[in-house]
Amino acid sequence: MSSHSRYLMGIGDKLFILCLEAFKFGQHEHNYTLNVDETILEKAEGFDKNKSSLTREELYRMYIHYGYKLYYKA
């Protein structure tokens, strides 16, 4: 997977877009955990499930919120 891939995740009624760097992957294909502090996730912007893509600005804000560098700004 490329570093600029995104993952859509939901908790309750709130949806989040997360960068793959926010996950810790295990030895098996489907073994992964979200490596984000709960307080950071609670403060994250929600995502409209009917929206098909993110703007560059929205993508940038998502990476900054989780403390990662955007792949094309690294």
Contacts in CASP RR format, 6 or more apart in sequence:
PFRMAT RR
TARGET T0000
AUTHOR 0000-0000-0000
METHOD contacts of the structure
MODEL  1
MSSHSRYLMGIGDKLFILCLEAFKFGQHEHNYTLNVDETILEKAEGFDKN
KSSLTREELYRMYIHYGYKLYYKA
1 20 0 8 1.000
2 71 0 8 1.000
3 19 0 8 1.000
3 20 0 8 1.000
3 21 0 8 1.000
3 71 0 8 1.000
4 19 0 8 1.000
4 70 0 8 1.000
4 71 0 8 1.000
4 72 0 8 1.000
5 19 0 8 1.000
5 20 0 8 1.000
6 17 0 8 1.000
6 18 0 8 1.000
6 19 0 8 1.000
6 20 0 8 1.000
6 54 0 8 1.000
6 59 0 8 1.000
6 62 0 8 1.000
7 17 0 8 1.000
7 18 0 8 1.000
7 19 0 8 1.000
7 20 0 8 1.000
7 22 0 8 1.000
7 23 0 8 1.000
8 15 0 8 1.000
8 16 0 8 1.000
8 17 0 8 1.000
8 18 0 8 1.000
8 47 0 8 1.000
9 15 0 8 1.000
9 16 0 8 1.000
9 18 0 8 1.000
9 34 0 8 1.000
10 16 0 8 1.000
11 41 0 8 1.000
14 46 0 8 1.000
15 46 0 8 1.000
15 47 0 8 1.000
15 48 0 8 1.000
15 49 0 8 1.000
16 41 0 8 1.000
16 44 0 8 1.000
16 46 0 8 1.000
16 47 0 8 1.000
17 47 0 8 1.000
17 54 0 8 1.000
17 58 0 8 1.000
17 59 0 8 1.000
17 62 0 8 1.000
18 34 0 8 1.000
18 36 0 8 1.000
18 62 0 8 1.000
18 66 0 8 1.000
19 62 0 8 1.000
19 63 0 8 1.000
19 66 0 8 1.000
19 68 0 8 1.000
21 66 0 8 1.000
21 68 0 8 1.000
22 34 0 8 1.000
22 35 0 8 1.000
22 36 0 8 1.000
22 66 0 8 1.000
22 68 0 8 1.000
23 32 0 8 1.000
23 33 0 8 1.000
23 34 0 8 1.000
23 35 0 8 1.000
24 32 0 8 1.000
24 33 0 8 1.000
24 34 0 8 1.000
24 35 0 8 1.000
25 31 0 8 1.000
25 32 0 8 1.000
26 32 0 8 1.000
34 41 0 8 1.000
36 66 0 8 1.000
40 65 0 8 1.000
40 66 0 8 1.000
43 65 0 8 1.000
44 62 0 8 1.000
44 65 0 8 1.000
44 66 0 8 1.000
45 61 0 8 1.000
45 62 0 8 1.000
45 65 0 8 1.000
54 62 0 8 1.000
59 70 0 8 1.000
60 70 0 8 1.000
60 73 0 8 1.000
63 69 0 8 1.000
63 70 0 8 1.000
64 70 0 8 1.000
END
